[in-house]
């Protein structure tokens, strides 16, 4: 089963590589066009330019621009299928935390099953920690979230950031219009609420009302063009 898992990673990378190259080409075209065609949306465009951020945590396996040392591909990228990480997650939303533990029963049971444990994302990431560049996150005053579902499978990353910065961090949730109509504003609000509610259970802290009261949760519209053309 493990060999099949590794082979699937290779197939996934082979599928995504030409798509990634097309995104890169079209994104460069968009950046030039943003000076003219999309000028009326310039304020909504500038906020998503990577140069505005000290550190970028990318949950995708692909990139859309030139190499940037400030981008951390948390689950690896398609340049090397061995670095691509997916699988079981150690954090389950709605799980009951065990007494004296900040882990759910699922997490505790998974750590005892060696056959399944190696399919967990954290186990795969641990085995990749050889000669890797350090991506230490210092004090974070602002965290901008764009294009991420804030799904339960990635709660552990948000929790790690909040653990060190919850008393001062500002969350900027960047929503956008879909090409086919509608937008992700409401779904982003719901996802953020669910994640912060779960963090309150995990940390045994009441943070949601505090962050709202202090104005540290913002929802801002950004403009993202249709990069992949038919």
C-alpha positions in Angstrom: 0.0 0.0 0.0 2.8 2.4 0.8 4.4 1.9 -2.6 1.1 2.6 -4.3 0.9 5.8 -2.2 4.3 7.0 -3.4 3.4 6.1 -7.0 0.2 8.2 -6.7 2.3 11.2 -5.6 4.3 10.9 -8.8 1.2 10.7 -10.9 -0.2 13.7 -9.2 2.9 15.8 -9.8 3.0 14.8 -13.5 -0.6 15.9 -13.8 -0.1 19.3 -12.0 3.3 20.3 -13.7 1.9 21.5 -17.1 -1.0 23.2 -15.3 1.4 25.0 -13.0 3.4 26.2 -16.0 0.3 27.6 -17.7 -0.7 29.4 -14.5 2.8 31.1 -14.3 2.6 32.3 -17.9 -1.0 33.6 -17.5 -0.2 35.3 -14.1 2.6 37.3 -15.6 0.2 38.4 -18.4 -2.3 39.4 -15.7 0.3 41.4 -13.7 1.0 43.5 -16.8 -2.7 43.9 -17.6 -3.4 45.0 -14.1 -1.7 48.3 -14.9 -4.3 49.0 -17.6 -7.3 46.6 -18.1 -7.7 46.0 -14.4 -6.8 49.5 -13.2 -10.2 50.1 -11.6 -9.5 47.2 -9.3 -5.9 48.2 -8.5 -6.5 48.5 -4.7 -8.1 45.0 -4.6 -5.2 43.6 -6.7 -2.2 45.1 -4.8 -3.2 43.4 -1.5 -2.5 40.0 -3.0 1.0 40.7 -4.4 3.5 38.5 -2.7 6.0 41.4 -2.3 3.7 42.9 0.4 4.3 40.1 2.8 7.3 39.1 4.9 6.5 35.4 4.9 4.0 33.4 2.8 2.7 30.0 3.9 1.5 28.2 0.7 -0.8 25.2 1.1 -0.7 24.4 -2.7 1.7 22.1 -4.4 2.1 24.6 -7.3 3.3 28.2 -7.6 2.4 31.0 -9.9 5.4 33.3 -10.0 9.2 33.5 -9.9 11.1 31.8 -7.1 10.6 33.5 -3.8 12.6 32.6 -0.7 9.8 34.0 1.5 7.3 31.3 0.3 7.1 28.2 2.4 5.3 25.3 0.7 4.1 23.7 3.9 3.0 20.5 2.1 5.8 20.4 -0.4 5.7 21.2 -4.1 5.6 19.4 -7.4 9.3 19.9 -8.1 9.9 16.7 -6.2 7.1 14.1 -5.6 8.9 12.9 -2.5 8.2 16.2 -0.8 4.5 16.2 -1.6 2.5 15.6 1.6 -1.1 14.6 2.0 -3.0 12.0 4.0 -4.4 11.5 7.5 -4.5 14.6 9.7 -3.8 14.6 13.4 -6.4 17.2 14.3 -10.1 16.3 14.0 -12.7 19.0 14.4 -15.3 18.3 17.1 -13.2 15.6 18.8 -13.3 15.4 22.5 -10.0 16.3 24.1 -8.7 13.7 26.5 -8.1 14.7 30.2 -4.6 16.2 30.7 -4.1 16.0 26.9 -4.5 18.6 24.1 -5.2 15.7 21.7 -8.3 14.0 20.6 -8.9 10.3 21.1 -8.4 9.8 17.3 -4.9 11.4 17.5 -3.9 9.3 20.5 -5.1 6.0 18.8 -3.4 7.0 15.5 0.0 7.3 17.2 -0.4 3.8 18.5 -1.0 2.3 15.0 2.4 2.3 13.2 0.9 1.1 9.9 -1.4 4.0 9.7 0.8 6.6 11.4 3.2 6.8 8.4 0.2 7.9 6.3 -0.4 10.9 8.6 0.8 14.3 7.3 2.8 15.1 10.5 4.7 11.8 10.1 5.5 12.5 6.5 6.6 16.0 7.3 8.9 14.8 10.1 10.7 12.4 7.7 11.3 15.3 5.3 13.2 17.4 7.9 16.6 16.8 6.5 18.7 19.7 5.4 15.6 21.9 5.1 15.6 25.7 5.2 14.4 27.0 8.5 11.0 28.7 8.4 10.8 30.1 11.9 7.8 32.3 12.5 8.6 35.1 14.9 6.0 37.4 16.4 3.1 37.8 13.9 1.0 40.9 14.1 -1.1 40.3 11.0 -2.1 37.1 9.2 -3.8 37.4 5.8 -5.8 34.4 4.5 -6.6 34.2 0.8 -7.8 31.2 -1.2 -7.7 28.9 1.7 -10.8 27.1 3.0 -9.6 27.1 6.6 -10.7 23.5 6.6 -10.3 21.2 9.7 -7.5 19.3 8.0 -5.3 22.4 8.4 -6.4 23.5 11.9 -3.1 22.4 13.4 -1.2 25.1 11.5 -3.6 27.8 12.5 -3.5 26.6 16.1 0.3 26.7 16.1 0.3 30.3 14.9 -2.4 31.4 17.4 -0.6 29.7 20.3 2.2 32.3 20.1 0.3 35.3 18.9 -3.3 35.1 20.0 -3.1 38.2 22.2 -2.1 40.6 19.5 -2.6 39.0 16.0 -5.0 40.6 13.5 -6.7 38.2 11.0 -7.3 39.6 7.6 -9.7 37.4 5.6 -9.5 38.2 1.9 -12.6 37.2 0.0 -13.3 37.5 -3.8 -15.9 37.1 -6.5 -16.1 33.8 -8.3 -15.8 33.7 -12.1 -19.2 31.9 -12.4 -20.9 34.4 -10.1 -21.2 34.7 -6.3 -18.4 35.0 -3.8 -16.8 33.2 -0.9 -17.4 35.9 1.7 -20.0 34.1 3.8 -18.3 30.7 3.6 -15.0 32.3 4.7 -16.8 33.9 7.7 -18.4 30.5 8.7 -15.0 28.7 8.3 -13.2 31.2 10.4 -15.9 31.1 13.1 -15.7 27.2 13.2 -11.9 27.3 13.4 -11.7 29.9 16.2 -14.5 28.0 18.1 -12.4 24.8 17.9 -9.3 26.7 19.0 -11.2 27.9 22.1 -11.9 24.3 23.0 -8.3 23.3 22.3 -6.7 26.2 24.2 -9.3 26.6 26.9 -9.4 30.4 26.2 -12.2 32.7 25.2 -10.7 34.6 22.3 -13.4 35.1 19.7 -15.3 37.9 21.6 -12.0 39.5 22.6 -10.7 39.6 19.0 -14.0 41.0 17.7 -14.2 43.6 20.5 -10.6 44.7 19.8 -11.2 44.9 16.0 -8.7 42.2 15.1 -10.8 40.4 12.6 -11.1 42.0 9.2 -12.9 40.9 6.0 -11.5 42.6 2.8 -12.5 42.1 -0.8 -9.6 41.3 -3.3 -9.7 41.0 -7.1 -8.4 37.7 -8.5 -8.7 37.2 -12.3 -9.4 34.1 -14.2 -5.9 32.7 -14.7 -6.7 29.5 -16.6 -8.4 30.5 -19.8 -10.5 28.1 -21.8 
